[in-house]
Amino acid sequence: MTTLNDANIILDTDSYKSSHFLQYPPHTTRLFSYLESRGGRYPATRFFGLQYILKRYLSVRVTADMVEEAREVIEAHGEPFPYDGWMRVVTAHGGRLPLEVRAVPEGTLVPNHNVLMSVTNTDPELPWLVGWFETMLMRVWYPTTVATQSYYLKQIIREALEQTSDRAAEELPFKLHDFGSRGVSSRESAGLGGLAHLTNFMGSDTLEALRTGRNYYGAPVAGFSIPAAEHSTVTSWGKEHEVEAYRNLVNTFAKPGAVFAVVSDSYDLKYAINVHWGETLRALIEASGATLVVRPDSGEPAAMVRLAVRALDAKFGSELNSKGFKVLRHVRVIQGDGIDEESIREILQTVIGDGFSAENVGFGMGGALLQQVNRDTQRFAYKASAGLIDGEYRGIYKDPVTDPGKRSKDGVLDLVMENGRYVTKAYKTFDTDFPGSLMRTVYRDGELLVDETLEEVRGRV
């Protein structure tokens, strides 16, 4: 038994797709499918991640060996296989996929129920390829959903900063830090989801996002981090030497202008702040010119942040900014346990209610940022909407009486702006040059046509 080729993109589909070439009406020569968010948690989606999929997967050249391997596996699996069609990709197209993909520019925030991407075939003998790659292309739901959630969390934090801080613009990019790498299902998820978050923020501990950013979006260094302690680097000193663990961190990292974070709840958070940080090491921290970020990591999030902020204020003091809110001297707090949209709102309300600026607090978000989303968070769908059959245009759609919300669009779809609103236009012909389109042809016949940088994507909202 031989191992299967990980680069064989023919196998990256749902099993039943291999039977669909036998199911379309006779003389079908063209199919058109589209992607949309049919609603969900947020009112709009921030489109991101298609360039990665196109570069990494759809730019692969199909070989005869891939076709033979796929036939062997799929037929043994119980499905028919379009051998002649796939060999046509190899012989007539040099292994390049005869598909055209159009999409909105990545980073664009598009209201739900609008077309985000469309796919059609460029070889009339291979219309079923449009459906074959639904599985792969649909996965753009993941980075798009992460980017969308991150974007809306940014608006919550932005509002709090603008209300309470004199430095909202400078503070915002580093207020939501990605702690999610260990909580996702794969390295690829960490890289792509982590980079999706970095379309909105600049802070991350997900190194894999930097690899994805550099390799697929031209970002030399997509995000930044700071030195930080974990429980083992504190508890390995022993409870009786906890303060020495903290002293070592100060001596090592507390340089003028530096920022470093220390998890401080290994034994007793309140005691660590009031005694170790607030008395024993206070003068050392104040003289260093650095900023200490204290991290609670247990207990009810809003209550622990309140405890930490109040205790640090009592020991280090604060200044009143022009908006009448207190800003801690020398210290900040980051909460990385139990962070999601609800706890972010609660923490901000608590801190602001106590008279402190939101700039005193940062957030580290893990599983809820990169893992606790799914395709139905924004109700993504990829559906066929038009075809050429016997040379005639035919609209294609579904309209289930059991769920009207799943009615799909029909037509050759495009996105335009009319009177300041995004509008999905449906043409009843394939013979259109899409006047006024907001979408671009990003891929055709195996070639990536648009290759943008992360900075270009970031600039779109």
Disulfide bonds with the S-S distance in Angstrom:
none
